[in-house]
């Protein structure tokens, strides 16, 4: 009875503790395609760039900085993936407590320098906060996620080190045992045929 209770506690504790790792994996998989998803579902979806030559990257960043909140500085720039697509600039306050919490993303037409704000309450933005701070949006949330990352790294290293360890050793010992006892009359793999009651053995 006690053993069964301990087993149930172990089962549910393991399931509960694995939920943050599953959550981080799922949200991280979504964020890998953040820019592609923004082009389809973001505020600039379907926007057509103006005709003509693209402006230098410095002018694109300057255009984004001009409409960003006062004091925000550029922290990232993504050039258009192809002709006719939009650029994006990420800006945030200097010395921010938790990276990404106060950050804004501004989409810029590289030809006309027209700017489009990405809303802070967009679903992709919430996925980002969930992945980076578990929606805590502070340094403590960032550190907690970092701690989960360290645990995942240790668990992965432990799993990798166990490959080819005890299982391989026991397999090699079994093969050696069979080679040494091949042809023996007393060592056999036996299978009982319950229907006829006949005992059938095959040497190995």
C-alpha positions as CSV (number, residue, x, y, z in Angstrom):
1,X,0.0,0.0,0.0
2,X,2.7,2.4,1.0
3,X,4.7,1.5,-2.1
4,X,1.7,2.3,-4.3
5,X,1.2,5.7,-2.6
6,X,4.9,6.5,-3.1
7,X,4.6,5.5,-6.8
8,X,1.5,7.8,-7.3
9,X,3.3,10.7,-5.6
10,X,6.3,10.1,-7.9
11,X,4.1,9.9,-11.0
12,X,2.2,13.1,-10.4
13,X,5.2,15.1,-9.1
14,X,7.1,14.1,-12.3
15,X,4.1,15.1,-14.5
16,X,3.8,18.4,-12.7
17,X,7.5,19.3,-12.9
18,X,7.7,18.4,-16.6
19,X,5.0,20.9,-17.5
20,X,7.3,23.9,-17.5
21,X,9.7,22.1,-19.8
22,X,6.9,21.2,-22.2
23,X,5.7,24.8,-22.2
24,X,9.2,26.2,-22.9
25,X,9.6,23.7,-25.8
26,X,6.3,24.6,-27.4
27,X,6.7,28.3,-27.1
28,X,10.3,28.2,-28.3
29,X,9.2,26.2,-31.3
30,X,6.6,28.9,-32.2
31,X,9.1,31.7,-31.7
32,X,11.5,30.1,-34.1
33,X,9.1,31.2,-36.8
34,X,8.2,34.5,-35.3
35,X,9.1,36.6,-38.3
36,X,7.4,34.3,-40.7
37,X,4.2,34.4,-38.6
38,X,4.4,38.1,-38.3
39,X,4.4,38.5,-42.1
40,X,1.2,36.4,-42.3
41,X,-0.7,37.4,-39.1
42,X,1.0,40.6,-38.0
43,X,-0.1,44.2,-38.3
44,X,1.7,44.6,-41.6
45,X,0.3,41.5,-43.2
46,X,-0.5,42.2,-46.9
47,X,1.3,45.5,-46.8
48,X,2.9,46.3,-50.2
49,X,6.1,48.3,-50.2
50,X,6.5,51.4,-52.2
51,X,8.2,51.2,-55.6
52,X,11.8,52.3,-55.9
53,X,15.2,51.7,-54.4
54,X,15.4,50.7,-50.7
55,X,16.9,53.3,-48.3
56,X,20.1,52.5,-46.3
57,X,19.7,50.5,-43.1
58,X,20.8,53.6,-41.1
59,X,17.8,55.5,-42.5
60,X,15.4,52.6,-41.7
61,X,16.6,52.5,-38.1
62,X,16.4,56.3,-37.8
63,X,12.8,56.2,-39.0
64,X,11.9,53.6,-36.4
65,X,13.7,55.5,-33.7
66,X,11.8,58.7,-34.6
67,X,8.4,57.1,-33.7
68,X,9.6,55.0,-30.8
69,X,9.0,56.1,-27.2
70,X,11.4,58.8,-26.0
71,X,14.8,57.4,-24.9
72,X,14.4,54.0,-26.6
73,X,17.5,52.8,-28.4
74,X,17.8,50.3,-31.2
75,X,18.7,46.8,-30.0
76,X,18.0,44.8,-33.2
77,X,17.5,45.2,-36.9
78,X,16.2,42.7,-39.4
79,X,16.7,43.5,-43.1
80,X,14.0,42.6,-45.6
81,X,14.3,38.9,-46.6
82,X,13.7,39.7,-50.2
83,X,12.8,42.6,-52.5
84,X,9.3,44.0,-51.7
85,X,9.4,42.9,-48.1
86,X,9.5,44.9,-44.9
87,X,12.3,45.6,-42.4
88,X,11.8,45.5,-38.7
89,X,13.6,47.3,-35.8
90,X,13.5,46.4,-32.2
91,X,14.0,49.2,-29.6
92,X,14.0,49.3,-25.9
93,X,15.0,51.5,-22.9
94,X,18.7,51.4,-22.0
95,X,19.5,49.3,-19.0
96,X,16.1,47.6,-18.9
97,X,15.5,45.2,-16.1
98,X,14.2,42.3,-18.1
99,X,15.1,42.0,-21.8
100,X,12.1,42.2,-24.0
101,X,9.5,43.4,-21.4
102,X,9.6,47.1,-22.5
103,X,10.8,46.4,-26.0
104,X,8.9,47.6,-29.0
105,X,9.1,46.2,-32.5
106,X,8.5,48.7,-35.4
107,X,8.1,47.5,-38.9
108,X,9.5,49.9,-41.6
109,X,8.9,50.1,-45.3
110,X,12.5,50.2,-46.6
111,X,11.5,52.4,-49.5
112,X,9.1,55.0,-48.2
113,X,10.2,54.6,-44.5
114,X,6.6,54.3,-43.5
115,X,6.4,52.8,-40.0
116,X,4.0,50.3,-38.4
117,X,3.9,49.5,-34.7
118,X,3.6,45.9,-33.5
119,X,1.0,45.9,-30.7
120,X,2.2,44.9,-27.3
121,X,-0.9,42.8,-26.6
122,X,-0.5,40.7,-29.8
123,X,-0.6,36.9,-29.3
124,X,3.0,36.4,-30.5
125,X,4.1,39.0,-28.0
126,X,2.4,37.0,-25.2
127,X,4.0,33.9,-26.5
128,X,7.4,35.7,-26.2
129,X,6.7,36.8,-22.6
130,X,5.5,33.3,-21.7
131,X,8.7,31.8,-23.1
132,X,11.1,34.3,-21.6
133,X,9.6,35.2,-18.2
134,X,6.6,32.8,-17.7
135,X,4.4,36.0,-18.0
136,X,6.1,37.4,-14.9
137,X,7.7,40.1,-17.1
138,X,10.6,40.8,-14.6
139,X,14.1,39.7,-13.9
140,X,12.9,37.0,-11.5
141,X,10.9,35.4,-14.3
142,X,13.9,35.6,-16.6
143,X,16.1,33.9,-13.9
144,X,13.5,31.2,-13.3
145,X,13.4,30.3,-17.0
146,X,17.2,30.3,-17.0
147,X,17.2,27.8,-14.1
148,X,14.8,25.6,-16.1
149,X,17.3,25.8,-19.0
150,X,20.2,24.7,-16.8
151,X,18.1,21.7,-15.5
152,X,17.2,20.7,-19.0
153,X,20.9,20.9,-20.0
154,X,22.0,18.7,-17.0
155,X,19.2,16.2,-17.7
156,X,20.2,16.0,-21.4
157,X,23.9,15.5,-20.6
158,X,23.0,12.7,-18.1
159,X,20.8,11.0,-20.7
160,X,23.5,11.2,-23.3
161,X,26.1,9.8,-21.0
162,X,23.9,6.8,-20.2
163,X,23.7,5.7,-23.9
164,X,26.0,2.8,-24.4
165,X,26.5,2.4,-20.6
166,X,24.9,-0.3,-18.5
167,X,22.6,-1.5,-21.2
168,X,25.4,-2.0,-23.7
169,X,27.5,-3.7,-21.0
170,X,24.8,-6.2,-20.1
171,X,24.2,-6.9,-23.8
172,X,27.8,-7.7,-24.4
173,X,27.9,-9.9,-21.3
174,X,24.8,-11.8,-22.6
175,X,26.4,-12.3,-26.0
176,X,29.6,-13.6,-24.4
177,X,27.6,-16.0,-22.2
178,X,25.8,-17.4,-25.2
179,X,29.1,-17.9,-27.1
180,X,30.6,-19.8,-24.2
181,X,27.7,-22.1,-23.7
182,X,26.7,-22.7,-27.4
183,X,25.8,-26.3,-27.9
184,X,25.4,-27.1,-24.3
185,X,22.8,-29.8,-23.5
186,X,21.8,-28.2,-20.2
187,X,21.5,-24.5,-21.2
188,X,18.6,-23.9,-23.5
189,X,15.8,-21.4,-24.2
190,X,12.6,-23.2,-23.3
191,X,9.1,-22.4,-24.2
192,X,6.2,-24.3,-22.8
193,X,3.4,-25.2,-25.2
194,X,0.5,-25.1,-22.9
195,X,-2.0,-26.6,-25.4
196,X,-0.3,-29.9,-25.8
197,X,1.8,-30.0,-22.6
198,X,4.9,-30.6,-24.6
199,X,8.1,-28.8,-23.6
200,X,10.0,-27.5,-26.6
201,X,13.6,-26.3,-26.3
202,X,15.9,-24.6,-28.7
203,X,19.6,-24.4,-28.1
204,X,21.3,-21.0,-28.6
